[in-house]
Amino acid sequence: MTPPDLRLYIDYKSPYAYLAKDPAYELEREFGVTFAWHPYVLFIPDFLGTVEGRNDHQWRRVRYSYADARRLANRRGLTVRGPQKIFDSALVSIGAIYAQRRGTFRKYNDLAFERFWKREFDIEDREAVRRVLDDSGAETAAFFEFAEGEGRRELERVCKEAEALGVFGVPTFVIDGELYWGGDRLWMVREKLAGK
């Protein structure tokens, strides 16, 4: 039997991707499967506007989303502090690809999410990303060169491939080409995996 094609698209600046991380690990344990974890860089102004140009509706949506994420995080003993600007998550995403290639992705993933949502990690700072990689156990001597060349090209490829599949937000689980968007769809992902 051919194993299912399982993917999970995340963005470190999404509180909902952060909140889906541990349940996704649990699904992997429960079903003995492994998701291919892929970074997907959200362009926030496309759906929530720029900070300067948001209308009242968009601000209400932003405020609710962070309040909702904090409620969900608090139930699990996690910290979600709203970011103080709209971050570009390309560099931290390239760090994820680098960590995957060095076998330290899981630790990197945990550290990057936790530190960002505690406001302890500037995901746009090269040295800060290098430190998280180092703390995850990755050798980091080649990271800056990777980030400027091969890593950036790989991130662009992964994001284009995601969009070709229909990905538009995170977290998005993809099982044999079928998309499940959002942590509130984890029950559907579990049902699909149980049927496999």
C-alpha positions as CSV (number, residue, x, y, z in Angstrom):
1,M,0.0,0.0,0.0
2,T,1.3,3.4,-0.9
3,P,1.7,5.7,2.1
4,P,-0.5,8.8,2.1
5,D,1.0,12.2,1.0
6,L,0.7,14.1,4.3
7,R,1.7,17.8,4.4
8,L,1.3,20.5,7.0
9,Y,1.8,24.2,6.0
10,I,2.7,26.6,8.8
11,D,3.8,30.2,9.3
12,Y,5.6,31.2,12.5
13,K,3.6,34.5,12.7
14,S,0.3,32.7,12.8
15,P,-0.9,32.0,16.4
16,Y,-3.3,29.4,14.9
17,A,-0.3,27.5,13.3
18,Y,1.4,27.7,16.7
19,L,-1.7,26.2,18.4
20,A,-1.9,23.4,15.8
21,K,1.7,22.3,16.3
22,D,1.4,20.0,19.3
23,P,-1.9,18.5,18.2
24,A,-0.2,17.7,14.8
25,Y,2.6,16.0,16.7
26,E,0.0,14.0,18.6
27,L,-1.7,12.9,15.3
28,E,1.8,11.7,14.1
29,R,2.2,9.7,17.2
30,E,-1.4,8.4,17.3
31,F,-1.4,7.2,13.6
32,G,2.3,6.4,13.2
33,V,2.6,8.9,10.4
34,T,4.8,11.8,9.6
35,F,3.7,15.1,8.1
36,A,6.0,16.9,5.7
37,W,6.1,20.2,7.5
38,H,6.4,23.1,5.1
39,P,6.7,26.9,5.7
40,Y,4.2,29.1,3.9
41,V,4.7,32.8,4.2
42,L,1.4,34.7,4.7
43,F,1.2,38.2,3.2
44,I,-1.0,39.7,6.0
45,P,-2.0,42.9,4.1
46,D,-3.8,40.7,1.5
47,F,-6.5,39.8,4.0
48,L,-6.1,42.0,7.0
49,G,-4.8,45.2,5.4
50,T,-1.8,47.2,6.4
51,V,-1.6,48.6,9.9
52,E,-2.0,52.1,8.6
53,G,-4.8,51.2,6.1
54,R,-7.0,48.8,8.0
55,N,-10.7,49.6,8.1
56,D,-12.9,49.2,11.2
57,H,-14.0,45.7,10.1
58,Q,-10.4,44.5,9.7
59,W,-9.4,45.9,13.1
60,R,-12.3,44.1,14.8
61,R,-11.2,40.9,13.1
62,V,-7.6,41.3,14.2
63,R,-8.5,42.1,17.8
64,Y,-10.9,39.1,18.0
65,S,-8.4,36.8,16.4
66,Y,-5.7,37.5,19.0
67,A,-8.2,37.4,21.9
68,D,-9.4,34.0,20.6
69,A,-5.9,32.7,20.1
70,R,-5.0,33.8,23.7
71,R,-8.0,32.0,25.1
72,L,-7.1,28.8,23.3
73,A,-3.4,29.2,24.4
74,N,-4.3,29.8,28.0
75,R,-6.2,26.6,28.2
76,R,-3.0,24.7,27.3
77,G,-0.6,26.8,29.4
78,L,0.9,28.5,26.3
79,T,1.7,32.2,25.9
80,V,0.4,34.2,22.9
81,R,1.3,37.8,23.0
82,G,0.2,39.8,19.9
83,P,3.1,40.9,17.7
84,Q,3.9,44.6,17.7
85,K,4.1,44.8,13.9
86,I,3.4,42.8,10.8
87,F,6.5,40.5,10.5
88,D,8.0,39.1,7.4
89,S,8.5,35.4,8.2
90,A,10.6,34.5,5.2
91,L,13.9,34.3,7.2
92,V,12.5,32.1,10.1
93,S,10.9,29.9,7.4
94,I,14.3,29.5,5.6
95,G,15.6,28.6,9.1
96,A,13.0,25.8,9.2
97,I,14.2,24.4,5.9
98,Y,17.8,24.6,7.1
99,A,16.9,22.8,10.3
100,Q,15.0,20.1,8.4
101,R,18.2,19.4,6.3
102,R,20.2,19.1,9.5
103,G,17.8,16.9,11.4
104,T,16.9,19.4,14.0
105,F,13.5,20.6,12.7
106,R,11.3,19.6,15.6
107,K,13.4,21.4,18.2
108,Y,13.8,24.4,16.0
109,N,10.0,24.4,15.3
110,D,9.2,24.3,19.0
111,L,11.8,27.0,20.0
112,A,10.9,29.4,17.1
113,F,7.1,29.3,17.8
114,E,7.4,29.5,21.6
115,R,10.0,32.3,21.6
116,F,8.2,34.4,18.9
117,W,4.8,34.3,20.7
118,K,6.5,35.3,24.0
119,R,8.0,38.2,22.1
120,E,11.5,36.8,22.8
121,F,12.5,36.3,19.2
122,D,12.7,38.7,16.2
123,I,12.0,36.4,13.3
124,E,13.4,39.0,10.8
125,D,16.9,39.1,12.6
126,R,19.5,36.9,10.9
127,E,21.6,36.5,14.1
128,A,18.4,35.7,16.2
129,V,17.4,33.0,13.7
130,R,21.0,31.6,13.7
131,R,20.8,31.4,17.6
132,V,17.5,29.4,17.5
133,L,19.1,27.1,14.9
134,D,22.1,26.7,17.2
135,D,19.9,26.1,20.2
136,S,18.1,23.4,18.3
137,G,21.4,21.6,17.7
138,A,22.0,22.6,14.1
139,E,25.4,23.4,12.8
140,T,25.0,27.1,11.7
141,A,28.2,28.0,9.9
142,A,26.5,27.8,6.5
143,F,23.2,29.4,7.4
144,F,23.7,32.9,6.2
145,E,24.9,31.8,2.8
146,F,22.0,29.3,2.6
147,A,19.5,32.1,3.6
148,E,20.7,34.4,0.8
149,G,20.7,31.8,-1.9
150,E,19.5,28.2,-1.9
151,G,17.2,28.6,1.1
152,R,15.4,31.6,-0.4
153,R,14.9,29.8,-3.7
154,E,13.6,26.7,-1.9
155,L,11.2,28.7,0.2
156,E,9.8,30.4,-3.0
157,R,9.4,26.9,-4.6
158,V,7.6,25.5,-1.5
159,C,5.2,28.5,-1.4
160,K,4.4,28.3,-5.1
161,E,3.8,24.6,-4.8
162,A,1.5,25.3,-1.8
163,E,-0.5,27.8,-3.8
164,A,-0.8,25.4,-6.7
165,L,-2.4,22.9,-4.2
166,G,-4.8,25.6,-3.1
167,V,-3.2,26.7,0.2
168,F,-4.2,30.2,1.2
169,G,-3.7,30.2,5.0
170,V,-2.2,28.3,7.9
171,P,-2.3,25.8,9.4
172,T,-3.3,23.8,6.4
173,F,-3.1,20.0,6.4
174,V,-3.0,18.3,3.1
175,I,-3.8,14.6,2.8
176,D,-3.4,13.1,-0.7
177,G,-4.2,16.5,-2.2
178,E,-7.3,17.2,0.1
179,L,-7.0,20.4,2.1
180,Y,-8.0,21.0,5.7
181,W,-7.5,24.6,6.9
182,G,-7.4,25.7,10.5
183,G,-6.9,24.0,13.9
184,D,-10.6,23.6,14.2
185,R,-10.5,21.1,11.4
186,L,-8.2,18.7,13.3
187,W,-11.1,16.4,14.0
188,M,-11.5,16.0,10.2
189,V,-7.8,15.3,9.8
190,R,-8.1,12.7,12.5
191,E,-11.1,11.1,10.8
192,K,-9.3,11.1,7.4
193,L,-6.2,9.5,8.9
194,A,-8.3,6.9,10.7
195,G,-9.9,6.0,7.4
196,K,-6.4,5.4,5.9
